[in-house]
Amino acid sequence: GIRVAVVDSGVEYDHPAMEGCVAGGVVVEYDSKAKDNYRIKADEKPLDVSGHGTACAGIIHSIAPEAEIYSVRVLGRTMGGRAIQFAAGLDWTIENDMQVVNLSLSTSLEDFFGLFHDLTDQAYFKNMNLISAVNNIPEPSYPSLYSSVISVAAHDGHDPFTYYYNPNPPVEFGAPGIDVEVAWNKGQYLVCTGNSFAAPHITGITALIRAKHPELTPFQIKTVLLACAANTKRQSK
């Protein structure tokens, strides 16, 4: 019953890997004539224009099968999009009471540092968990650098429940993201590599924690993730 938003290229609602878990969503389009340069329209039966969002949603569903997935499409067919669309999509998740949000995308534009910082703080104080993939190239990107989000990079394991804590910030956790079999659009499956596919592993685990312990704050959930990481949890005697 946890509401999980995937801010991405959309989620193919009828993909076999989704098993009916997609509860709806929205499309955020750039519109230079609109008040804030974007418009949002409902997407009752979401589509994925590139496959990336379906890949992330499929990973989340495989780990937390009873979570409700919401598609927030802000990227186009070439995986491109404007930062204002991304920000508007994140704002939609805050206004519509999502509980966990997967952000396998980022922006490196300094002009948006403040806006994304404000949005992620709003989410944090609204008891939302934002899981952000770090950039695949070594340059700063937002919102993965903010302490109010959970930042994730890829490691080469394949057990979906085995992840690691990184004691050297800004990346906080490592999860499977190398040669991972994922769902794709048009009913396809592919093998992919990238930090984008590591983040939804932590998103799924976070959804499970929230379902079991709804009283926990984002700070406490991050602490639970730390305690349960493969390289920090105590071995039973």
Secondary structure per residue as TSV (DSSP state, phi and psi in degrees):
chain	resnum	aa	ss	phi	psi
A	1	G	-	360.0	0.3
A	2	I	-	-73.6	134.5
A	3	R	E	-89.1	115.8
A	4	V	E	-116.6	121.6
A	5	A	E	-97.9	137.8
A	6	V	E	-113.3	105.2
A	7	V	E	-89.5	108.7
A	8	D	E	-168.5	-141.2
A	9	S	S	-93.9	11.0
A	10	G	-	103.6	169.0
A	11	V	-	-130.8	126.5
A	12	E	-	-73.9	102.6
A	13	Y	T	-61.7	-31.1
A	14	D	T	-102.6	16.2
A	15	H	-	-64.1	138.0
A	16	P	T	-54.0	-31.4
A	17	A	T	-70.1	-19.2
A	18	M	T	-81.0	-27.7
A	19	E	T	51.1	38.5
A	20	G	T	75.7	17.2
A	21	C	-	-85.2	-10.9
A	22	V	E	-79.7	116.3
A	23	A	E	-93.1	-6.5
A	24	G	E	141.2	-166.0
A	25	G	E	166.2	-167.1
A	26	V	E	-142.8	161.8
A	27	V	E	-116.6	129.2
A	28	V	E	-106.2	115.9
A	29	E	E	-113.6	143.1
A	30	Y	E	-74.5	135.0
A	31	D	-	-146.1	104.6
A	32	S	T	-63.6	-19.0
A	33	K	T	-91.8	-10.5
A	34	A	S	-77.6	163.4
A	35	K	T	-55.1	-49.0
A	36	D	T	-110.9	20.5
A	37	N	S	69.7	22.2
A	38	Y	E	-154.1	161.3
A	39	R	E	-138.9	149.4
A	40	I	E	-118.7	132.0
A	41	K	E	-129.8	149.8
A	42	A	E	-65.9	149.3
A	43	D	-	-136.9	80.2
A	44	E	S	-63.8	-38.8
A	45	K	S	-120.2	82.6
A	46	P	-	-60.8	148.8
A	47	L	-	-118.3	161.0
A	48	D	-	-118.1	121.3
A	49	V	S	-85.9	-8.9
A	50	S	S	-134.1	-28.7
A	51	G	S	113.2	-24.5
A	52	H	H	-61.4	-44.1
A	53	G	H	-67.0	-38.0
A	54	T	H	-64.4	-37.4
A	55	A	H	-58.8	-47.4
A	56	C	H	-65.3	-44.2
A	57	A	H	-64.1	-37.7
A	58	G	H	-63.9	-39.7
A	59	I	H	-63.4	-46.2
A	60	I	H	-59.0	-46.9
A	61	H	H	-63.9	-35.2
A	62	S	H	-66.4	-26.4
A	63	I	H	-93.6	-40.1
A	64	A	S	-124.3	74.8
A	65	P	T	-65.5	-17.2
A	66	E	T	-98.7	2.5
A	67	A	S	-74.1	148.1
A	68	E	E	-90.4	125.4
A	69	I	E	-98.7	132.5
A	70	Y	E	-118.2	130.0
A	71	S	E	-90.4	125.2
A	72	V	E	-121.8	95.3
A	73	R	E	-85.8	116.6
A	74	V	-	-125.5	-6.6
A	75	L	-	-112.3	156.2
A	76	G	-	-100.9	-166.2
A	77	R	T	-63.7	-28.4
A	78	T	T	-96.7	13.3
A	79	M	S	68.2	17.7
A	80	G	-	-97.8	157.3
A	81	G	-	-174.1	164.1
A	82	R	-	-91.6	148.7
A	83	A	H	-59.9	-31.5
A	84	I	H	-67.9	-32.4
A	85	Q	H	-66.0	-44.7
A	86	F	H	-57.8	-48.7
A	87	A	H	-61.9	-41.9
A	88	A	H	-65.5	-37.3
A	89	G	H	-65.0	-41.8
A	90	L	H	-64.2	-41.5
A	91	D	H	-60.8	-38.7
A	92	W	H	-60.3	-40.7
A	93	T	H	-64.3	-34.5
A	94	I	H	-70.0	-45.8
A	95	E	H	-69.2	-23.4
A	96	N	T	-108.9	22.3
A	97	D	T	58.8	39.9
A	98	M	-	-68.6	152.1
A	99	Q	S	-103.1	-36.2
A	100	V	E	-132.4	138.3
A	101	V	E	-130.6	126.3
A	102	N	E	-95.2	125.6
A	103	L	E	-122.8	81.6
A	104	S	-	-91.7	49.1
A	105	L	-	-159.0	166.5
A	106	S	-	-162.3	172.0
A	107	T	B	-130.5	145.1
A	108	S	-	-104.5	6.7
A	109	L	-	-76.4	116.9
A	110	E	G	-60.9	-28.8
A	111	D	G	-60.5	-21.5
A	112	F	G	-103.3	6.1
A	113	F	H	-56.2	-50.2
A	114	G	H	-66.6	-41.7
A	115	L	H	-62.9	-47.2
A	116	F	H	-69.2	-32.6
A	117	H	H	-62.5	-44.0
A	118	D	H	-63.9	-44.1
A	119	L	H	-64.7	-43.1
A	120	T	H	-68.0	-33.5
A	121	D	H	-66.7	-41.1
A	122	Q	H	-57.3	-45.6
A	123	A	H	-63.0	-42.7
A	124	Y	H	-60.0	-46.1
A	125	F	H	-76.9	-8.9
A	126	K	T	-98.0	11.4
A	127	N	T	67.6	35.0
A	128	M	-	-101.8	149.0
A	129	N	E	-107.5	117.2
A	130	L	E	-104.1	122.5
A	131	I	E	-109.9	119.3
A	132	S	E	-120.1	127.8
A	133	A	E	-74.3	138.8
A	134	V	-	-78.5	162.7
A	135	N	-	-62.4	142.6
A	136	N	S	-75.0	-14.9
A	137	I	S	-114.9	151.1
A	138	P	S	-76.0	72.1
A	139	E	S	-145.2	153.2
A	140	P	-	-60.5	141.1
A	141	S	-	-147.2	156.1
A	142	Y	B	-122.2	142.2
A	143	P	T	-97.8	14.0
A	144	S	T	-62.6	-21.6
A	145	L	T	-83.3	-8.7
A	146	Y	S	-82.2	143.5
A	147	S	T	-72.3	-15.1
A	148	S	T	-79.0	-7.8
A	149	V	S	-111.5	168.8
A	150	I	E	-102.8	115.0
A	151	S	E	-98.5	140.1
A	152	V	E	-136.5	139.8
A	153	A	E	-126.0	170.8
A	154	A	E	-89.2	145.3
A	155	H	E	-128.0	174.9
A	156	D	S	-95.5	13.3
A	157	G	-	-77.5	170.5
A	158	H	-	-127.9	-6.1
A	159	D	-	-74.6	117.4
A	160	P	T	-63.7	-19.4
A	161	F	T	-101.2	4.5
A	162	T	-	-102.2	115.1
A	163	Y	-	-139.8	167.4
A	164	Y	E	-129.3	147.8
A	165	Y	E	-89.4	137.8
A	166	N	-	-103.9	112.6
A	167	P	S	-75.2	-1.5
A	168	N	S	-116.8	88.2
A	169	P	S	-57.5	164.0
A	170	P	S	-86.1	-20.1
A	171	V	-	-69.1	130.5
A	172	E	-	-99.6	-36.3
A	173	F	E	-137.3	151.1
A	174	G	E	-118.0	133.9
A	175	A	E	-138.5	166.6
A	176	P	E	-55.3	129.8
A	177	G	-	-158.9	9.5
A	178	I	S	-116.3	122.1
A	179	D	S	53.6	52.1
A	180	V	E	-96.6	131.5
A	181	E	E	-78.1	125.5
A	182	V	E	-133.4	156.8
A	183	A	E	-71.1	151.9
A	184	W	-	-137.1	173.6
A	185	N	S	-71.4	167.0
A	186	K	T	60.6	32.6
A	187	G	T	72.2	12.0
A	188	Q	-	-87.0	168.4
A	189	Y	E	-132.2	139.5
A	190	L	E	-133.7	165.8
A	191	V	E	-106.2	121.6
A	192	C	E	-130.9	160.1
A	193	T	-	-133.1	138.6
A	194	G	S	156.3	158.9
A	195	N	G	-62.6	-25.3
A	196	S	G	-55.3	-32.6
A	197	F	G	-94.2	-9.5
A	198	A	T	-79.4	-42.3
A	199	A	H	-55.2	-45.8
A	200	P	H	-65.4	-20.5
A	201	H	H	-63.4	-45.4
A	202	I	H	-70.3	-32.8
A	203	T	H	-61.4	-45.9
A	204	G	H	-62.6	-43.1
A	205	I	H	-65.0	-39.9
A	206	T	H	-62.0	-39.7
A	207	A	H	-61.7	-40.1
A	208	L	H	-63.9	-42.9
A	209	I	H	-62.4	-44.6
A	210	R	H	-64.0	-37.7
A	211	A	H	-65.0	-38.3
A	212	K	H	-79.4	-33.7
A	213	H	-	-132.9	72.8
A	214	P	T	-64.9	-14.2
A	215	E	T	-82.1	-10.1
A	216	L	-	-73.7	143.6
A	217	T	-	-86.4	166.2
A	218	P	H	-55.7	-39.2
A	219	F	H	-62.7	-42.5
A	220	Q	H	-68.4	-36.5
A	221	I	H	-66.1	-39.5
A	222	K	H	-63.0	-35.1
A	223	T	H	-67.5	-39.6
A	224	V	H	-63.3	-43.0
A	225	L	H	-59.3	-41.3
A	226	L	H	-60.6	-47.5
A	227	A	H	-65.3	-28.8
A	228	C	H	-98.5	1.3
A	229	A	S	-64.5	147.2
A	230	A	T	-61.2	-28.3
A	231	N	T	-98.2	5.0
A	232	T	T	-128.2	-21.2
A	233	K	S	-69.7	145.5
A	234	R	-	-73.4	137.5
A	235	Q	-	-79.8	134.5
A	236	S	-	-71.9	145.0
A	237	K	-	-81.0	360.0
